[in-house]
């Protein structure tokens, strides 16, 4: 269930209970975090990480730094190391000979990429480990026992919202990489499409939306109604939104057993309502409930060009692993990790060669944006070294 070189690290935010007191007001203590670690052969380990308040504050500060493209890399790394020092030193002691982390976050920890945490040696965790995320450690059991009786009708289906600038490059390149891929866009990009096809891989390039609160009490009560995807157009107010707006709640009603990978190429598809002990109630939880075996989601909006580059490289890695279309356990996380390392270390000169090699159809606007962003850089500069560009993407998988 857990590979030899992997470890499950499940975080939990809890209230300590004192059974010796007779006063209800004294029975429950201050919220704390802990980590449970399980490897292939070792007995489970439990590590108390301390009070939750400083950890939650460090998460907020780290996430704020990560999402701001203008922040200095040193400031981002400083915040990443501060959070690492609160979460990982004792955990990492238990991870000798481990190369793959299966992380099940809790509460606010769902909102940050562990790959961007920085250890005292100034290394990102993503440089050391391949990292997968689970909604819960129970997902490992579910993936072992669930078998699909749904026939697979298509190797890959790509649903593209043409309103998204630059999305044609991503989707057309992916369609050329994946054998027998079906590309659907504009009038074909409808909710009913998801029910018509049974793909091994589903790639959705669309607007993602997430509202933290609304004036509607019913929506506030159910976070699965406050996030979703706009499959066509650019807003949720269209007259035909019943056809093109897909909420997370509607996703839970889909039968996606047999779908090995869902890629959500949209901003904030990894967010949702955070509930202690329950993880994130949003699109990523919804696709797990629907039966999808793995996902790639994002935690914040990243510029079109680096997003396109990373996703194309991700699929290229899957193809080179010879794991498409029957994706093996760990292949999604490994392909993403390799794509992130590639983007982080990519120098300007090699980027221009890669664009020509892949024959990416950059339109005049994108070429102008590329020149504007990079013309001052030396050929050996790394334009995407900040985790702002590569850290947003997470693999929800084994």
PyMOL commands that set and color helices and strands:
alter all, ss='L'
color gray80, all
select helices_A, chain A and resi 24-27+52-67+73-87+89-93+107-111+114-116+125-128+138-145+167-177+186-188+191-196+217-221+223-225+241-244+248-252+283-290+304-320+331-345+348-358+364-374+387-390
alter helices_A, ss='H'
color red, helices_A
select strands_A, chain A and resi 6-17+28-39+45-51+100-104+130-133+154-160+181-185+199-205+207-210+227-230+245-247+261-264+272-275+279-282+295-298+393-396
alter strands_A, ss='S'
color yellow, strands_A
deselect
rebuild
show_as cartoon
